Each structure stands twice: as structure tokens, then as C-alpha cells.
Amino acid sequence: MKAILLILLLGVAWTSSFAADERGIELNSQHLELTFSAKDGGLLKMVKSGSTILSNASATALWEINLLNRQEEKFKLRSLDLKQVAVKRIGNDQLELTWSGSDLAKLSEISVQATVRLAAGDSLSYWGFQVTNLGEYAVENVIYPIIGGIETSARTQMAVPSWMGHLYENPAGILKRQRDPYFRWVYPGLLSMQFISIYQPEKNGLYLASDDAKAHQKNFQVGLGDPERLVSGIVNYPEFKFGLGSYAIPYQAVVGGFKGDWFNAAEIYRNWGTKQEWATRARLKNDLVPAWLKNTGLWIWNRGRTTEVLDPALAIREKTQSPVSILWHWWHGSSYDDSFPEYIPPRDGKTRFMVDLRKAQAKNINAIVYMNQMQWSRSTQSWETEGAITHAAKNRDGSTTDQVFNIFSGKSLTNMCLGAEAWRNKYTALADTVLNVYGVNGIYMDQACLSRMCFDPHHGHPLGGGNYWAQGSGKLTLQIRDRIKAAGKNKTTLSGEGVSEAWLPYLDAFLALQVSMERYSGTGATVPIPLFQAVYHPYGVVYGNYSSLLKPPYDEKWPAAQKPADALTLLDEKYNQQFLMEQSRSFVWGMQPMLSNYLPSLDVTRKKEMEFLYELVKVRNQATEYLLHGQMMRNIALSPVAQEMAISKLSIYAGQKDKVTHYQKAYPTVYSGVWLSARKTLGIALSNIGAAPYRADLHIDLTEYGLKGKSGKVYLITKAGKKQSARFSNGKIDHRLTIPATSSLLLEIEPLE
């Protein structure tokens, strides 16, 4: 073994045929140890600081290439299938692995090369990949790296930035119960950032990421391996082209170990992500978002005519004495979810709509209106007259992707291609009318922060894989902003559905509904976590909530015969606690609060819940340096009481034929979030949804938050204002605080030099 390692150190190629029976090839640093198979080059073992993260992965291929010939026949090629493996050590911190020799027709000369480099000073490694001599085959995808043997138990957790973020409890257990043995997440899309983490609390875990600063299409996946351990991988998509010849993944995978939980993993990614162009050009960070958006105290998500939307907003504006913004669905003259993009004219008519909107704007109420970024209905007249099919997104066989969202009409919507200039021009023209003629304050671009692959050769973008989708969406927002500037306006907000790092330079606001995920998915083995905020909070305005005290409304344009008799009636009061929980999460996670389906009568029928919301708004308005611009820090340790809570699963905007689905689950009664301001002060947001006061004994060491001041002051921000409540010395705060029942507040810690 020593002789073989000496050859490797000299940088001489070595083939597995000389030492197939050896234990493996090791690559070591002070923090990370990787062991590769001498037989097939697979990753056998990963150890961080003496603690094993994965092992016994000998049956896992390190990579997989999925190919097609011109007859569309599929072929799978794995690292385990090739005849020869050569390994070369480059210096002390890098291995180069090369596979060659295939029995597949016309692939006998194929060569696959992977590089693995250890980083200095941390427990990360960087993995490159290229394949040459592909002949006439097209590459459907390359799965690399494939990391098997991930140790798992009932205590294992998996944190995934599925938009805002989900935490999976015992992911292997979930996979065993579902039909598909894999989780899959698309980036850019539902995967808002390019990393996942799998760990057991207080033990070392796996960190898997990619350092793709250009937002190429890819999937992350996690499945059940053999033996019953987890296997993860990144599915990379090259341009789909026969005779491609060669392909090099244009970014590196990042594989490493870490100790801690999802927040520790977020800190690792934050160190990379906030240095990328999407962060340095982010609109909030560069003070490019409209002042009214930053100053929004409360969002109202109502639907329908001006009387159903603007009148309630005016009423709640008086109640809160705070700027109110509106996310406005069903403003358009057409039916929702089956007639896009025929939004114009408004259902109230142009004149009435504009007059009522101006009155609301004069009272500091701003509205963004719904306009889906990527859907066109085949049932519309414009689909035929404008030849929409030519700029629809195409699958590889030339077909389109059509979805039926409207369960009442059954009419479908077709995905349009953001890489097609004609579609961008169509949407820009609609936006020009809505923003510059009607004078609305912005557009909610539904299904932005999602991506698709398109194979239409007439659109001028690479076929299949690439990064044209995010680029095309960015071009669309820039076209719209050019129209805004030409009209002499600069106070317009463009919002997307979900959150995504790739859209930070293009969108002002991001609708993050995972804060109330139980309303659309019920309770289960996943819970929402503020993963996106942990990385990018000061870079984009995050808002949104399904939180509602009413049953959903019904669009007047839908079939009258199917309208439920209980539309916009009160939900059972047993679900009131769910409402408080959702609002508390939003508050401590640094989101602008939102109320769905507001009627002024709620101030009487649900007085306690509405007063809780109004108090939360008043506290947040005084603490935006933390809850809008602050950097999320590790949370404080509290021991809140867990309480069984009634949970309702019911859509709040599309109308449902089904009734409320009921769940029961225990949730905390106290919520907290810690935020660091630009002036290096600390804000701790606290919310108590319990029926009794909660006494919090806080013990905080400022050095753990990177703060140097030894002495300072502690302030309390409540609905009544801000006042000093204590002083501290020696850089430590020992503070006893009582949080009243059903209330929210913020504790501010101000160190003094």
C-alpha cells in the first residue's frame, strides 16, 4: 500500500488492476477524509474530524450517464460498468479519476474523468466532471456525484431549500412509505438554493451543494440505497444534442461534512451564496425596491371586484394606522386559472377600476395584481389568432405541457417558454397597460421562480438543459422595467411566486407560503423552516401567508351551479390557534405579515385573533432594521410548552369541492427569531400564542453572535413603543422576560464600545 501511495504522490497514473483487493484510496485533510474504491472509483467512506458520515457504499456508482441514440433508444452508463479505472494524485489535496472502455456500441473510446479536491481550512471538497468521445449519442443527463452509504436513523433530519425550506424528519422512513423511492427537487425552481443537508442532531452530517453561479438547470435527489442507507446525487442537464461529442459540467459539486443542524448548513452556503452576482445585484440590498414596499405593514390577499378588495383594505388601514398593500387576484375580466393571459379589461371596467384604485392609493394603499408569467389557455381566442403555439415550451417530442388548475371548468393552461422572445414581448405589452395605463403599483408574476426545459429549436436558446430559463425571466423583468422608466415611473414592484436566489436581481418581493404549509399539505413528517431567510434575508423582501379565518371565496366567473353555500363564512373557531401560529412564524422569521380573505366583520367575530395581528404589525413596524434588513442568526434556546392544535387543510383562494380536512398535532406556543442589524445590534423577536404568559430566562453570550461590546442596554419594543428594560456588562445578558398571552414583542440588545 505504501508503494502505491508513493507512486500516486509522484503524480503517476495508477490503474485498479494492480490493487483491486486494497482497502481503498484515501484523500485526507485536517478536517475531512475521503476513501475511494480501488476497484471502481466509487466513494466508500467519508469521515469528518474522526466521525463517520457515510460508509459501506461499495455498490454505489460514483456517476451515471443517461444517453439516447438517434432512434431515441435509451442507454445507461455507470462508473461500475467501465472496464478500467485510473487514479492520479495531484499534489496532496486532489485526485483525478479516469474511467474508460465500454461495451456499448460506438462508445468503446469513451473516457470519463472526475476530479476531487479538498479545500484548505474546512471540511468541504470540490468535484469536477467531464466525458469525452461520446460519438453520435445525445446526453439526457449526468448524475454526478452519487453519494451512497449515508448513515441514517429515526433521528436523522434532512433540510432542503424547497422554496423557503422544509425539514424532513427521518427521510428514510418517509421514502419507505411512499411509492417513489426518491425525493427530487428542481433547480432553479422549487429548489431555491443549491444545497441539501442530511444529519443527526449533535453529530456530523452530509453537506451536498453545487457552486453554479449561473443557475443551470439541475435536480437534486435523495433516495434509498443498499443496504438501507440514503443515497444522494445531483442530476445535471447538458444541452440536448446528438453528436455532442463531449460534455463538462460547467460548475463543481461541493461535498463535505458539518456538525450541527440546518442553520449550520445554511451558514456554509451563505458564505458562498452571498458572494455571487445574484446577491451583489439584489434589489433590496442595493436599495432599488420601492419605498412603499419596504414600508408595508400588512398585506391583504383578497380577490374580486374593487368593493371586495379595496374597501376592506381601507377599513384595515384605519384599524392598523399602517401602510397596507394588496395582493389582488380576480381583478381581471376573465375567469381565473383557465383564461390567461386575457386579463384586460378589469371586471369592474377600466374607469371604475382606475378611479377606485386612485382613491385607495391616496390613503397609502398599494396594490399588485395577478398576472401569470408562463401560462396561456388554449380555450382563449388569442391562442389561435396570435399563434401562441409557436412560443409555447416544447417537450423533446414536440408536445406541450398542459395543466388543468381550474377544477370547475376543466380548461387547461399551456406552459409558455421564457426563452422565447415573442412570449416575453406579449407579457411585457400586457404589463405596460396594467402598470402605465391603469396605474397599479406592481404585478404578482405567478410561477416566476420556477423553471422548465424547452426543446423548441426556433426559440433561439439551447435545447433542454442550460440556464436560459432564469435568464429569460430576468430579461422579461428588465423589459417591463424599461417600459416603467419610459413612462416616468419608479415605484413599481415585481413579485414572484416562491423564493429563489437566481431571481434576487430581478424581483422586488417573494411570496413564501411555506409559513402556512399545513393549509395546503396538512400535517406530516415535514415542517417549514426559514432556510432561505437564513441565507438571503437582507437581499429580498419576503412576504406571504395562507393564514385565514374564513373559508375560501368563489370566483363569480366560475359556474354558478358549483358555488358552495359557505363561501367566505367563518372557519370553526377551533382553528383560531392555527391562525396565531402562522402569523407568529411569519413575524419571527422576518416576513412581512399577510392576512388572507379579510372582512371587517372579523374585528368583531374574531376579535382576539385580529388584535393579535394588529399588535404584531405595530411591533414589526418599529423593528424593520431587524425584520426587513437584518441577518438571521442562530436562534436562542427556549423551552416552550407544546400544545395539541387543530389544523385545517383547505385552499384559501381557488375554491374547493371538498370540505375542511382536519388534523391534530402538537406545536410550540412560543416562537422566536434572532436578527443582527447593520449597526451590530441584536433583535430577538418573540411571540406567545398561548393562553397564559410565558416567562423566558434569556442567557446570551454576545461573542457567540460576533459582537464585541462588553456592556450595553436592553430595550423592549412592544405595541406601545420602545423603552429601556435593563443594562448588561461582561458581554453577557441574563435577562428574565415575561411575554404576555397572545402577544408579540422584540427585545433589542445594544452593545456599547
Salt bridges, closest charged atoms under 4 A:
GLU64 OE2 - LYS76 NZ 3.90
GLU72 OE1 - ARG396 NE 3.56
ASP81 OD1 - ARG78 NH2 3.65
GLU96 OE2 - LYS88 NZ 3.75
ASP103 OD1 - LYS83 NZ 2.87
GLU136 OE1 - ARG70 NH2 2.80
GLU140 OE2 - LYS74 NZ 3.60
GLU140 OE2 - ARG396 NH1 3.08
GLU151 OE2 - ARG229 NH1 3.89
ASP180 OD2 - ARG184 NH1 2.56
ASP212 OD1 - HIS216 ND1 3.03
ASP212 OD2 - LYS218 NZ 2.62
GLU228 OE1 - LYS176 NZ 2.92
ASP261 OD1 - ARG634 NH2 2.84
GLU267 OE2 - ARG270 NH2 3.81
GLU277 OE2 - ARG281 NH1 3.66
ASP287 OD1 - LYS294 NZ 2.50
ASP348 OD1 - ARG305 NH1 3.26
ASP356 OD2 - ARG352 NE 2.62
GLU386 OE2 - LYS426 NZ 3.06
ASP402 OD1 - ARG378 NE 2.99
ASP432 OD2 - ARG483 NH1 3.00
ASP456 OD2 - LYS394 NZ 2.85
ASP456 OD1 - HIS458 ND1 3.13
ASP456 OD2 - HIS459 NE2 3.27
ASP508 OD1 - ARG283 NE 2.62
ASP508 OD2 - ARG481 NH2 2.83
GLU518 OE2 - ARG585 NH2 2.95
ASP555 OD1 - ARG347 NH1 2.76
GLU556 OE2 - ARG305 NH2 2.86
ASP566 OD2 - LYS551 NZ 3.07
ASP566 OD2 - LYS659 NZ 3.67
GLU582 OE2 - ARG519 NE 2.75
GLU625 OE1 - ARG679 NE 2.95
ASP697 OD2 - ARG695 NH2 3.81
ASP697 OD1 - ARG736 NE 2.89
ASP734 OD1 - HIS699 ND1 2.64
GLU748 OE2 - ARG679 NH2 3.11
GLU748 OE1 - LYS722 NZ 2.66
GLU750 OE2 - ARG679 NH1 3.00
